């Protein structure tokens, strides 16, 4: 059996060590946890908790929380216990407004990477980024001539339990979905359910891309180092336009320490969530970034831009220059021209036609 009173003291110590819980908020947080965990009084004598500061991830505490929730009758099954434990870690985490203030302060005073380190480490420590699960992912490289491919098998993302799937059958099919999708801003702080993963411990920071409000968060089941997701505040479909390139440039102006990219807005070849505009990036050099030019072109309209057709497995164009405006303009021309291009003799059909 998990000692709930002792667990609360360990959670308090952990939050003070890693989640920025201040001394003045300790009593308030203890009482909050006691109420959530159905405990009427705190521990009389707290043993030494120095070992808490040595924790690199909260796995042990999170596991104790899920066990306690089940034993105390707070949760009926593993899914509910996981939702409730994530909710408690969300309570222990700073509010979004505080996190945005700290992120922007660090970015201004110490640079973009320091700000990202803060948000990334916080997301690990509050168990949103599943670091232990991610470490089980399989990753290897395959050298093919001048190219090196990275091959990954993501074992960290949990599969649905058959019992959970069965419960979904009884769900009201006419119920309005909230949040509308896994990328909506409304996920931040959301408890979750059998059909929606826990997001109570999710925290995001606000960005401005081309005059629109966007947000950055980290992926809980990352494919590469500091895998981040950047999403539009509005629940609007994916689109690949000239404006997309300008938004990507705005992002790297704000966070030049990261790469950023957009999936296609087409089914099958595009991203898995096409109903919400978003990009993905992080602190990683992708294999295509290392690809060598097959041949180089030039444009009379854009003489300051080097145009490289890459030695890659599909059509890939690299634009290189010192002026982002001309690169964005040429990139926009290419995107718009590609949408209208068809050559059925080689299997290329206009992607926007039915």
Sine and cosine of phi, psi and omega as CSV:
sin_phi,cos_phi,sin_psi,cos_psi,sin_omega,cos_omega
0.00,0.00,0.63,-0.78,0.02,-1.00
-1.00,0.08,0.77,-0.64,0.06,-1.00
-0.98,0.21,0.97,-0.24,-0.08,-1.00
-0.88,0.47,-0.64,0.76,-0.01,-1.00
-0.90,0.44,-0.68,0.74,0.02,-1.00
-0.93,0.37,-0.60,0.80,0.01,-1.00
-0.88,0.47,-0.65,0.76,0.04,-1.00
-0.87,0.50,-0.68,0.73,0.00,-1.00
-0.91,0.42,-0.59,0.80,0.05,-1.00
-0.92,0.38,-0.63,0.78,0.04,-1.00
-0.91,0.42,-0.64,0.77,0.05,-1.00
-0.88,0.47,-0.72,0.69,0.00,-1.00
-0.89,0.45,-0.63,0.77,0.01,-1.00
-0.91,0.42,-0.69,0.72,-0.01,-1.00
-0.90,0.43,-0.59,0.81,0.04,-1.00
-0.94,0.35,-0.56,0.83,-0.04,-1.00
-0.98,0.19,-0.58,0.81,-0.19,-0.98
-0.78,-0.62,-0.32,0.95,-0.11,-0.99
-0.90,-0.44,0.29,0.96,0.17,-0.99
0.92,0.40,0.49,0.87,0.10,-0.99
-0.96,0.29,0.83,-0.55,-0.02,-1.00
-1.00,0.09,0.36,-0.93,0.00,-1.00
-0.85,0.52,-0.61,0.79,-0.06,-1.00
-0.94,0.35,-0.28,0.96,0.01,-1.00
-0.98,-0.19,0.03,1.00,-0.12,-0.99
-0.90,0.43,-0.75,0.66,-0.03,-1.00
-0.90,0.44,-0.69,0.73,0.03,-1.00
-0.85,0.53,-0.71,0.70,-0.03,-1.00
-0.93,0.37,-0.62,0.79,0.03,-1.00
-0.87,0.48,-0.72,0.69,0.01,-1.00
-0.90,0.44,-0.60,0.80,0.04,-1.00
-0.89,0.45,-0.72,0.70,0.00,-1.00
-0.91,0.42,-0.64,0.77,0.03,-1.00
-0.86,0.50,-0.68,0.73,0.01,-1.00
-0.90,0.43,-0.70,0.71,-0.03,-1.00
-0.92,0.40,-0.55,0.84,-0.07,-1.00
-0.99,-0.16,0.15,0.99,0.08,-1.00
0.86,0.51,0.74,0.67,0.01,-1.00
-0.87,-0.49,0.74,-0.68,-0.15,-0.99
-1.00,0.01,-0.40,0.92,-0.04,-1.00
-0.54,-0.84,0.45,-0.89,-0.04,-1.00
-0.99,0.15,0.07,-1.00,0.02,-1.00
-0.92,0.38,0.68,-0.73,-0.03,-1.00
-0.93,0.36,-0.76,0.65,-0.05,-1.00
-0.75,-0.66,0.90,-0.44,-0.07,-1.00
-1.00,0.00,0.83,-0.56,0.03,-1.00
-0.95,0.32,0.12,-0.99,0.01,-1.00
-0.88,0.47,0.77,-0.64,-0.03,-1.00
-0.90,-0.44,0.46,0.89,-0.01,-1.00
-0.86,0.52,-0.48,0.88,-0.04,-1.00
-0.91,0.41,-0.36,0.93,-0.02,-1.00
-0.87,0.49,-0.61,0.79,-0.06,-1.00
-0.92,0.39,-0.24,0.97,0.00,-1.00
-1.00,0.02,-0.08,1.00,-0.04,-1.00
-0.95,0.30,0.79,-0.61,0.06,-1.00
-1.00,-0.02,-0.43,0.90,0.06,-1.00
-0.64,-0.77,0.37,-0.93,-0.06,-1.00
-1.00,-0.03,0.36,0.93,-0.14,-0.99
-0.82,0.58,-0.71,0.70,-0.06,-1.00
-0.89,0.45,-0.74,0.68,0.00,-1.00
-0.91,0.42,-0.65,0.76,0.01,-1.00
-0.90,0.44,-0.66,0.75,0.04,-1.00
-0.89,0.46,-0.66,0.75,0.04,-1.00
-0.90,0.43,-0.60,0.80,0.01,-1.00
-0.90,0.43,-0.71,0.70,0.00,-1.00
-0.90,0.43,-0.64,0.77,0.04,-1.00
-0.90,0.44,-0.69,0.72,-0.03,-1.00
-0.89,0.45,-0.69,0.73,-0.02,-1.00
-0.86,0.51,-0.59,0.80,0.03,-1.00
-0.95,0.31,-0.73,0.68,-0.03,-1.00
-0.90,0.45,-0.57,0.82,-0.05,-1.00
-1.00,0.07,-0.01,1.00,0.01,-1.00
0.97,0.22,0.22,0.98,0.04,-1.00
-0.96,0.27,-0.54,0.84,0.00,-1.00
-0.84,-0.55,0.59,-0.81,-0.01,-1.00
-1.00,0.02,-0.39,0.92,-0.06,-1.00
-0.45,-0.89,-0.01,-1.00,-0.07,-1.00
-0.89,0.46,-0.64,0.77,-0.01,-1.00
-0.89,0.45,-0.73,0.68,0.03,-1.00
-0.89,0.45,-0.63,0.78,0.02,-1.00
-0.89,0.45,-0.65,0.76,0.02,-1.00
-0.92,0.40,-0.65,0.76,0.05,-1.00
-0.88,0.47,-0.70,0.71,-0.07,-1.00
-0.94,0.35,-0.64,0.77,0.03,-1.00
-0.90,0.44,-0.66,0.75,0.05,-1.00
-0.89,0.45,-0.61,0.79,0.02,-1.00
-0.89,0.45,-0.68,0.74,0.01,-1.00
-0.90,0.44,-0.66,0.75,0.06,-1.00
-0.91,0.41,-0.51,0.86,0.10,-1.00
-0.91,0.41,-0.63,0.78,0.04,-1.00
-0.90,0.44,-0.60,0.80,-0.01,-1.00
-0.96,0.28,-0.27,0.96,-0.07,-1.00
-1.00,-0.01,0.52,-0.85,0.04,-1.00
-0.84,0.55,0.42,-0.91,0.04,-1.00
-0.95,0.30,0.41,-0.91,-0.02,-1.00
-0.81,0.58,-0.63,0.78,-0.01,-1.00
-0.89,0.46,-0.65,0.76,0.02,-1.00
-0.92,0.40,-0.64,0.77,-0.02,-1.00
-0.93,0.38,-0.65,0.76,0.04,-1.00
-0.90,0.44,-0.64,0.77,0.03,-1.00
-0.89,0.46,-0.72,0.69,0.00,-1.00
-0.91,0.40,-0.69,0.72,0.00,-1.00
-0.85,0.53,-0.75,0.66,-0.04,-1.00
-0.92,0.38,-0.59,0.81,0.05,-1.00
-0.90,0.43,-0.73,0.68,0.00,-1.00
-0.90,0.44,-0.64,0.77,0.01,-1.00
-0.89,0.46,-0.67,0.74,-0.02,-1.00
-0.94,0.34,-0.66,0.75,-0.12,-0.99
-1.00,0.01,-0.56,0.83,-0.13,-0.99
-0.83,-0.56,-0.15,0.99,0.05,-1.00
0.96,-0.29,0.23,-0.97,-0.11,-0.99
-0.88,0.47,-0.66,0.75,-0.06,-1.00
-0.92,0.40,-0.59,0.81,0.04,-1.00
-0.89,0.46,-0.65,0.76,0.02,-1.00
-0.91,0.42,-0.69,0.73,0.01,-1.00
-0.91,0.40,-0.62,0.78,0.05,-1.00
-0.85,0.53,-0.67,0.74,0.00,-1.00
-0.87,0.49,-0.78,0.63,-0.04,-1.00
-0.93,0.37,-0.63,0.78,-0.01,-1.00
-0.91,0.42,-0.75,0.66,-0.02,-1.00
-0.90,0.44,-0.62,0.79,0.05,-1.00
-0.88,0.47,-0.65,0.76,-0.02,-1.00
-0.94,0.35,-0.46,0.89,0.12,-0.99
-0.96,0.28,-0.73,0.68,-0.10,-0.99
-0.93,0.36,-0.44,0.90,0.03,-1.00
-0.99,-0.11,0.20,0.98,0.13,-0.99
0.95,0.30,0.28,0.96,0.11,-0.99
-0.97,0.25,-0.74,0.67,0.12,-0.99
-0.99,0.17,0.87,-0.49,-0.09,-1.00
-1.00,0.08,0.97,0.25,-0.18,-0.98
-0.90,0.43,-0.65,0.76,0.00,-1.00
-0.92,0.40,-0.68,0.73,0.03,-1.00
-0.90,0.45,-0.65,0.76,-0.01,-1.00
-0.89,0.46,-0.56,0.83,-0.02,-1.00
-0.90,0.43,-0.28,0.96,0.02,-1.00
-1.00,0.06,-0.15,0.99,0.02,-1.00
-0.88,0.48,0.55,-0.83,0.03,-1.00
-1.00,-0.05,0.71,-0.70,-0.02,-1.00
-0.56,-0.83,0.78,-0.62,0.11,-0.99
-0.51,-0.86,0.24,-0.97,-0.03,-1.00
-0.92,-0.40,0.50,-0.86,0.07,-1.00
-0.77,-0.64,0.86,-0.51,-0.01,-1.00
-1.00,0.01,0.82,-0.58,-0.02,-1.00
-0.78,-0.63,1.00,0.01,-0.07,-1.00
0.91,0.41,-0.81,-0.58,0.01,-1.00
-0.99,0.17,-0.21,0.98,-0.05,-1.00
-0.99,-0.14,0.52,-0.85,0.10,-0.99
-0.83,-0.56,0.87,-0.50,0.01,-1.00
-1.00,-0.09,0.62,-0.79,0.13,-0.99
-0.98,-0.21,0.79,-0.61,-0.02,-1.00
-0.88,-0.47,0.81,-0.59,-0.04,-1.00
-0.79,-0.62,0.53,-0.85,0.17,-0.99
-0.82,-0.57,0.92,-0.39,-0.07,-1.00
-0.99,0.11,0.97,-0.24,0.01,-1.00
-1.00,-0.09,-0.06,1.00,-0.14,-0.99
-0.99,0.11,-0.47,0.88,-0.06,-1.00
-0.96,0.27,0.85,-0.53,-0.09,-1.00
-0.95,0.32,0.58,-0.82,0.10,-0.99
-1.00,0.05,0.43,-0.90,0.02,-1.00
-0.93,0.36,0.67,-0.74,0.07,-1.00
-0.97,0.22,0.60,-0.80,-0.02,-1.00
-0.85,0.53,-0.56,0.83,0.01,-1.00
-0.93,0.38,-0.61,0.79,0.04,-1.00
-0.92,0.40,-0.65,0.76,0.02,-1.00
-0.88,0.47,-0.64,0.77,0.01,-1.00
-0.90,0.44,-0.60,0.80,0.00,-1.00
-0.93,0.37,-0.49,0.87,0.01,-1.00
-0.91,0.42,-0.46,0.89,0.00,-1.00
-0.88,0.48,-0.53,0.85,-0.04,-1.00
-1.00,0.07,-0.09,1.00,-0.03,-1.00
-0.93,0.38,0.50,-0.87,-0.01,-1.00
-0.94,0.34,0.92,-0.39,-0.06,-1.00
-0.93,0.37,-0.33,0.94,-0.02,-1.00
-1.00,-0.04,-0.02,1.00,-0.02,-1.00
-0.92,0.39,0.64,-0.77,0.02,-1.00
-0.95,0.30,0.79,-0.61,-0.07,-1.00
-0.97,0.26,0.77,-0.64,0.07,-1.00
-0.60,-0.80,0.78,-0.63,-0.24,0.97
-0.87,0.48,0.31,-0.95,-0.07,-1.00
-0.90,0.44,-0.52,0.85,0.02,-1.00
-0.38,-0.92,0.17,-0.99,-0.04,-1.00
-0.92,0.40,-0.16,0.99,-0.05,-1.00
-0.97,-0.26,-0.05,1.00,-0.03,-1.00
-0.93,0.37,0.52,-0.85,0.04,-1.00
-0.84,0.54,-0.50,0.87,-0.03,-1.00
-0.91,0.42,-0.12,0.99,0.09,-1.00
-0.94,0.35,-0.44,0.90,-0.10,-0.99
-0.90,0.44,0.91,-0.41,-0.02,-1.00
1.00,0.03,0.02,1.00,-0.06,-1.00
-0.98,0.21,0.73,-0.68,-0.06,-1.00
-0.87,0.49,-0.71,0.71,-0.08,-1.00
0.99,-0.13,0.07,-1.00,0.01,-1.00
-0.34,-0.94,-0.23,-0.97,-0.04,-1.00
-0.91,0.41,-0.34,0.94,-0.03,-1.00
-0.93,-0.36,0.09,1.00,-0.05,-1.00
-0.56,-0.83,0.79,-0.61,-0.07,-1.00
-0.92,0.39,0.39,-0.92,0.02,-1.00
-0.90,0.43,0.72,-0.70,0.01,-1.00
-0.72,-0.69,0.28,0.96,-0.02,-1.00
-0.90,0.44,-0.49,0.87,-0.01,-1.00
-0.99,-0.15,0.17,0.99,0.07,-1.00
-0.97,0.26,0.69,-0.73,0.12,-0.99
-0.73,-0.69,0.64,-0.77,-0.02,-1.00
-0.81,-0.59,0.27,-0.96,0.14,-0.99
-0.82,-0.57,0.53,-0.85,-0.10,-1.00
-1.00,0.08,0.64,-0.77,0.06,-1.00
-0.75,-0.66,0.40,-0.92,0.10,-1.00
-0.91,-0.41,0.91,-0.42,0.03,-1.00
-0.88,-0.48,0.92,-0.39,0.01,-1.00
0.81,0.59,0.66,0.75,0.05,-1.00
0.98,0.18,0.05,1.00,0.03,-1.00
-0.96,-0.28,0.47,-0.88,0.03,-1.00
-1.00,0.05,0.85,-0.52,0.04,-1.00
-0.83,-0.56,0.17,-0.99,0.00,-1.00
-0.67,-0.74,0.48,-0.88,0.06,-1.00
-0.90,-0.43,0.70,-0.71,0.14,-0.99
-0.64,-0.77,0.18,-0.98,0.09,-1.00
-0.98,-0.18,0.46,-0.89,0.02,-1.00
-0.98,0.22,0.75,-0.66,0.02,-1.00
-0.93,0.37,-0.40,0.92,-0.02,-1.00
-0.80,-0.60,0.96,0.27,-0.21,-0.98
-0.94,0.35,0.53,-0.85,0.10,-1.00
-0.99,-0.14,-0.29,0.96,-0.01,-1.00
-0.41,-0.91,0.06,-1.00,-0.14,-0.99
-0.88,0.48,0.79,-0.61,0.04,-1.00
0.79,0.62,0.71,0.71,0.01,-1.00
-0.89,0.46,0.92,-0.39,-0.03,-1.00
-0.91,-0.41,0.36,-0.93,0.05,-1.00
-0.83,-0.56,0.75,-0.66,0.01,-1.00
-0.90,-0.44,0.83,-0.55,-0.13,-0.99
-0.72,-0.69,0.53,-0.85,0.03,-1.00
-0.94,0.34,0.65,-0.76,0.05,-1.00
-0.88,0.48,-0.57,0.82,0.01,-1.00
-0.99,0.14,0.62,-0.78,0.08,-1.00
-0.99,0.16,1.00,0.09,-0.07,-1.00
-0.80,-0.60,0.57,-0.82,-0.11,-0.99
-0.89,0.46,0.42,-0.91,0.13,-0.99
-0.84,0.54,0.60,-0.80,0.07,-1.00
-0.50,-0.87,0.65,-0.76,0.05,-1.00
-0.93,-0.36,0.97,-0.26,-0.04,-1.00
-0.67,-0.74,0.00,-1.00,0.10,-0.99
-0.84,0.54,-0.61,0.80,-0.02,-1.00
-0.90,0.43,-0.50,0.87,0.02,-1.00
-0.84,0.54,-0.71,0.71,-0.03,-1.00
-0.90,0.43,-0.63,0.78,0.03,-1.00
-0.90,0.43,-0.61,0.79,0.02,-1.00
-0.92,0.40,-0.64,0.77,0.02,-1.00
-0.90,0.43,-0.62,0.78,0.06,-1.00
-0.91,0.41,-0.64,0.77,0.05,-1.00
-0.86,0.50,-0.62,0.78,-0.01,-1.00
-0.88,0.47,-0.74,0.67,-0.05,-1.00
-0.96,0.28,-0.28,0.96,0.18,-0.98
-0.92,0.38,-0.62,0.79,-0.01,-1.00
-0.98,0.19,-0.69,0.72,-0.05,-1.00
-0.79,-0.62,0.97,0.22,-0.03,-1.00
-0.94,0.35,-0.12,0.99,0.02,-1.00
-0.98,0.17,-0.17,0.99,-0.05,-1.00
-0.88,-0.47,0.45,-0.89,0.26,-0.97
-1.00,0.01,0.31,-0.95,0.04,-1.00
-0.57,-0.82,0.57,-0.82,0.01,-1.00
-0.48,-0.88,0.34,-0.94,0.01,-1.00
-0.88,-0.47,0.68,-0.73,0.19,-0.98
-0.94,0.33,0.27,-0.96,0.15,-0.99
-0.91,0.41,0.36,-0.93,0.07,-1.00
-1.00,-0.10,0.29,0.96,-0.02,-1.00
-0.97,-0.23,0.55,-0.84,0.07,-1.00
-0.88,0.47,0.38,-0.93,0.05,-1.00
0.94,0.34,-0.85,0.53,-0.03,-1.00
-1.00,0.07,-0.18,0.98,-0.03,-1.00
-1.00,-0.07,-0.31,-0.95,-0.01,-1.00
-0.98,0.21,0.11,-0.99,-0.05,-1.00
-0.99,0.13,-0.30,0.95,0.02,-1.00
-0.85,-0.53,1.00,0.01,-0.08,-1.00
-1.00,0.02,-0.13,0.99,-0.04,-1.00
-1.00,-0.01,0.06,1.00,0.05,-1.00
-0.64,-0.77,0.86,-0.51,-0.04,-1.00
-0.90,0.44,0.81,-0.58,-0.02,-1.00
-0.36,-0.93,0.31,-0.95,0.07,-1.00
-0.78,-0.63,0.24,-0.97,0.06,-1.00
-0.76,-0.65,0.54,-0.84,-0.02,-1.00
-0.34,-0.94,-0.28,-0.96,0.02,-1.00
0.45,-0.89,-0.16,-0.99,-0.05,-1.00
-0.99,-0.16,0.98,0.22,-0.10,-0.99
-0.38,-0.92,0.53,-0.85,0.12,-0.99
-0.97,-0.26,0.91,-0.41,-0.05,-1.00
-0.97,0.22,0.43,-0.90,0.03,-1.00
-0.80,0.60,-0.63,0.78,0.00,-1.00
-0.90,0.43,-0.49,0.87,0.04,-1.00
-0.87,0.49,-0.47,0.88,-0.06,-1.00
-1.00,-0.05,-0.12,0.99,-0.07,-1.00
-0.90,0.45,0.59,-0.80,-0.01,-1.00
-1.00,-0.01,0.45,-0.89,0.02,-1.00
-0.92,0.39,0.66,-0.75,0.13,-0.99
-0.99,0.14,-0.68,0.73,0.17,-0.98
-0.36,-0.93,0.30,-0.96,-0.11,-0.99
-0.89,-0.46,0.69,-0.73,0.02,-1.00
-0.90,-0.44,0.18,-0.98,0.08,-1.00
-0.66,-0.75,0.30,-0.95,-0.01,-1.00
-0.76,-0.65,0.75,-0.66,0.05,-1.00
-0.90,0.44,-0.56,0.83,-0.02,-1.00
-0.95,0.32,-0.51,0.86,-0.03,-1.00
-0.78,-0.62,0.94,0.33,-0.09,-1.00
-0.92,0.39,-0.30,0.95,-0.04,-1.00
-1.00,0.00,0.07,1.00,-0.02,-1.00
-0.92,-0.39,0.79,-0.61,0.11,-0.99
-1.00,0.03,0.79,-0.62,-0.05,-1.00
-0.93,-0.36,0.90,-0.44,-0.04,-1.00
-0.91,-0.41,0.76,-0.65,0.20,-0.98
-1.00,-0.02,0.88,-0.47,-0.17,-0.99
-0.99,0.16,0.47,-0.88,0.14,-0.99
-0.99,0.17,0.99,0.15,-0.12,-0.99
-0.70,-0.72,0.06,-1.00,-0.16,-0.99
-1.00,0.07,-0.28,0.96,0.11,-0.99
-0.66,-0.75,0.01,-1.00,-0.06,-1.00
-0.90,0.43,0.87,-0.49,-0.03,-1.00
-0.63,-0.78,0.81,-0.59,-0.01,-1.00
-0.87,-0.49,0.76,-0.65,0.06,-1.00
-0.94,-0.35,0.80,-0.60,0.06,-1.00
-0.96,-0.30,0.79,-0.61,-0.06,-1.00
-0.80,-0.60,0.75,-0.66,0.04,-1.00
-0.10,-1.00,-0.03,-1.00,-0.04,-1.00
-0.96,-0.28,-0.13,0.99,-0.04,-1.00
-0.89,-0.45,0.94,-0.35,-0.07,-1.00
-0.91,0.42,-0.47,0.88,-0.04,-1.00
-0.92,0.40,-0.67,0.74,0.01,-1.00
-0.95,0.30,-0.58,0.82,0.06,-1.00
-0.90,0.44,-0.69,0.72,0.01,-1.00
-0.90,0.43,-0.63,0.78,-0.01,-1.00
-0.92,0.39,-0.70,0.71,0.04,-1.00
-0.91,0.40,-0.68,0.74,0.03,-1.00
-0.87,0.50,-0.65,0.76,0.05,-1.00
-0.90,0.45,-0.63,0.77,0.05,-1.00
-0.88,0.47,-0.67,0.75,-0.01,-1.00
-0.91,0.42,-0.69,0.72,0.01,-1.00
-0.87,0.49,-0.74,0.68,-0.04,-1.00
-0.92,0.38,-0.61,0.79,0.02,-1.00
-0.92,0.39,-0.62,0.78,-0.02,-1.00
-0.90,0.43,-0.58,0.81,-0.01,-1.00
-0.88,0.47,-0.50,0.87,-0.07,-1.00
-0.99,-0.13,-0.02,1.00,-0.14,-0.99
-1.00,-0.01,0.70,-0.72,0.09,-1.00
-0.63,-0.78,0.62,-0.78,0.14,-0.99
-0.51,-0.86,1.00,0.04,-0.11,-0.99
-0.91,0.42,-0.33,0.94,0.01,-1.00
-0.91,0.43,-0.41,0.91,0.05,-1.00
-0.89,-0.47,0.33,0.94,0.11,-0.99
0.98,0.19,0.31,0.95,0.02,-1.00
-0.98,-0.21,0.86,-0.51,-0.04,-1.00
-0.81,-0.59,0.64,-0.77,0.01,-1.00
-0.73,0.68,0.89,-0.46,-0.13,-0.99
-0.94,0.35,-0.30,0.95,-0.07,-1.00
-0.99,-0.16,0.01,1.00,0.06,-1.00
-1.00,0.04,0.46,-0.89,0.05,-1.00
-0.97,0.25,0.00,0.00,0.00,0.00
